[in-house]
């Protein structure tokens, strides 16, 4: 299930992913508090379970101004999910959100619409990233597509996401082939990181571009629908079929 949510705003922060995470949380709370708690809380703590969605933000006619982005046209929030329950709740939640305020930034909803999904019918597919892919190793080091352990860790996180969603992992090992990808350093301000590290800024090394993925058809459709990699629920790893 894929959604296209259009907003009007004068500006957003450069480190904006947490703003859209907050928007998603707020929208879910408005329509289904029980579902929100199931997705984001576990025994009164934050639930670290892999989220069944990803998102990507597209800007039209914008200008960078220091730590802010000035937007003259509109902003589009694209959301993809493999979980129909999440899709219905986030659709209704955003539909019930006329305006959303985050710090000094205000979003005014213009339109929300469903986007037709493509169906993958073959055991290999070429993807294009809508938001960059984050892959890291067991020591929390960010990996590049050319690094030796990249494919191994990509398989690890997809297998883990599948187990969380359907109860069992990959049917077949995924094969990753880079076609054209470039590094994207994403700046974020995450409260939990600030409390632990004493710094208010966190940088994520991710990669955007085009790549080929081979594997089981059902697994590939899951990757397309839910996103790929780490931090999917924070706006990384949303894909489009080329």
C-alpha positions in Angstrom: 0.0 0.0 0.0 1.5 3.3 -1.1 0.3 6.8 -0.2 1.1 10.3 -1.6 0.5 13.0 0.9 0.9 16.6 -0.2 1.5 19.5 2.2 2.0 23.2 2.0 4.6 24.8 4.2 7.0 27.7 4.1 9.9 25.8 5.6 11.2 22.6 7.1 14.4 21.8 9.0 17.4 20.3 7.1 17.4 17.5 9.7 13.7 16.8 9.0 13.2 13.0 9.4 12.2 13.2 13.0 9.6 15.8 12.1 7.9 13.3 9.7 8.2 10.5 12.3 6.4 12.8 14.7 3.7 13.5 12.1 3.2 9.7 11.5 3.0 9.1 15.2 0.5 11.9 15.7 -1.7 10.7 12.9 -1.8 7.2 14.3 -2.6 8.4 17.8 -5.6 10.4 16.4 -7.3 7.3 15.0 -6.0 4.2 16.8 -4.2 4.6 20.1 -4.1 0.9 20.6 -2.4 0.3 17.3 0.1 3.1 18.0 1.0 1.6 21.4 1.5 -1.8 19.7 3.8 -0.4 17.1 5.8 2.0 19.2 5.7 0.8 22.8 6.8 -2.3 24.7 6.5 -2.6 28.5 6.4 1.2 28.9 9.6 1.6 26.8 10.1 2.4 23.1 9.5 -0.6 20.9 12.6 -1.3 18.8 10.6 -3.8 16.6 11.2 -3.2 12.9 8.5 -1.0 11.5 6.5 -2.3 8.5 6.8 0.9 6.5 9.2 3.4 5.0 8.8 7.0 3.7 10.4 9.5 1.4 10.1 13.3 1.2 10.1 15.1 -2.1 10.4 18.9 -2.3 9.3 21.2 -5.2 10.9 24.6 -5.8 13.0 24.9 -2.6 16.1 26.7 -1.4 18.6 25.8 1.4 19.0 28.5 4.0 21.3 27.4 6.7 19.6 24.8 8.9 16.3 25.3 7.2 14.8 24.6 3.7 12.6 27.3 2.3 9.8 25.8 0.1 8.0 27.9 -2.4 5.7 25.2 -3.9 4.8 22.1 -2.0 6.2 19.1 -0.2 5.2 15.5 -0.8 5.4 12.8 1.8 5.4 9.3 0.2 4.7 6.4 2.4 4.9 2.7 1.6 3.8 -0.2 3.8 3.4 -4.0 3.6 1.0 -3.9 6.6 -2.6 -3.1 5.5 -3.6 -2.2 9.1 -0.8 0.4 9.3 -1.9 1.7 5.8 -5.5 2.2 6.8 -4.6 3.8 10.1 -2.0 6.2 8.6 -4.4 7.1 5.8 -7.2 8.0 8.1 -4.9 9.7 10.5 -3.4 12.1 7.9 -6.8 12.6 6.5 -7.8 13.9 9.9 -4.8 16.1 10.2 -5.5 19.5 8.7 -2.4 21.1 10.1 0.6 19.7 12.0 3.1 21.8 14.1 6.6 20.6 14.9 8.7 23.1 16.8 8.5 26.3 14.7 7.4 24.5 11.5 3.8 24.1 10.3 2.5 21.7 7.7 -0.9 22.2 6.1 -2.3 19.1 4.4 -3.5 19.7 0.8 -4.2 16.2 -0.5 -3.7 12.5 0.3 -4.1 9.8 -2.4 -3.4 6.1 -2.9 -0.7 5.2 -5.4 -1.0 2.0 -7.5 1.7 -0.6 -6.6 3.6 -2.5 -9.1 3.8 -6.3 -8.9 7.1 -8.1 -9.1 6.8 -11.4 -11.0 10.4 -12.3 -11.6 13.3 -13.4 -9.4 15.3 -10.3 -10.2 14.3 -6.6 -10.2 15.9 -3.2 -10.7 15.1 -0.8 -8.0 15.6 3.0 -7.7 15.8 4.5 -4.2 13.2 7.1 -3.2 15.0 7.6 0.1 18.6 6.4 0.7 19.5 2.9 2.0 21.2 2.6 5.4 23.1 -0.7 6.0 25.4 -1.2 9.0 27.4 -4.1 10.6 27.1 -5.6 14.1 29.5 -2.9 15.4 27.1 -0.2 14.1 29.6 0.9 11.4 27.8 2.2 8.3 28.6 0.1 5.2 29.0 1.1 1.5 27.7 -1.1 -1.3 31.3 -2.1 -2.2 32.2 -3.2 1.3 32.7 -6.9 1.8 29.9 -7.3 4.4 27.3 -5.2 2.7 25.2 -8.0 1.1 25.5 -10.1 4.2 24.1 -7.3 6.5 21.4 -6.5 3.9 20.3 -10.1 4.0 20.4 -10.0 7.8 18.1 -7.0 8.2 15.6 -8.1 5.5 15.4 -11.6 7.1 14.8 -10.0 10.5 12.1 -7.7 9.1 10.4 -10.7 7.4 10.5 -12.7 10.7 8.9 -9.8 12.5 6.1 -9.5 9.8 5.2 -13.0 8.8 6.9 -15.3 11.4 9.7 -16.7 9.1 12.6 -15.1 7.2 13.9 -15.1 3.7 12.9 -18.0 1.4 16.1 -17.4 -0.6 19.2 -15.4 -0.1 19.1 -12.0 -1.7 21.8 -11.0 -4.2 22.7 -7.3 -4.5 24.2 -5.8 -7.5 25.1 -2.1 -7.6 24.3 -0.3 -10.8 24.7 3.4 -10.0 24.8 4.5 -6.4 26.2 7.5 -4.5 26.8 8.3 -0.8 24.3 10.6 1.0 25.2 11.9 4.5 21.9 12.5 6.3 21.9 14.9 9.2 19.5 14.2 12.1 18.7 15.4 15.5 17.6 12.5 17.7 16.8 13.1 21.3 17.8 9.6 22.4 21.2 10.1 20.7 21.7 13.5 22.4 21.0 11.9 25.8 23.5 9.1 25.3 26.3 10.9 23.4 25.9 14.4 24.6 25.6 15.7 21.0 22.6 17.1 19.4 23.5 16.0 15.8 23.8 12.6 14.4 25.0 11.7 10.9 23.9 8.7 8.9 25.9 7.4 6.0 23.4 6.1 3.4 23.4 5.4 -0.3 20.9 6.3 -3.1 20.7 5.3 -6.7 19.9 2.3 -8.8 20.6 -1.4 -8.1 19.5 -4.9 -9.0 18.2 -7.3 -6.4 17.7 -11.1 -7.0 15.8 -13.5 -4.8 12.4 -15.1 -4.2 9.5 -13.3 -5.8 7.5 -13.0 -2.5 10.6 -11.7 -0.7 11.2 -9.1 -3.4 7.6 -7.9 -3.2 8.0 -7.5 0.6 11.2 -5.4 0.1 9.4 -3.2 -2.4 6.3 -2.7 -0.2 8.1 -2.3 3.2 11.4 -0.7 2.2 14.9 -2.1 2.8 17.7 -1.7 5.3 18.0 -0.2 8.7 16.0 2.9 10.0 13.1 2.3 7.5 10.7 3.8 9.9 12.8 7.0 10.0 12.6 7.6 6.3 15.3 5.3 4.8 15.1 2.6 2.2 11.9 3.4 0.3 12.1 1.9 -3.2 10.5 2.2 -6.6 10.6 -0.4 -9.4 12.5 0.9 -12.5 
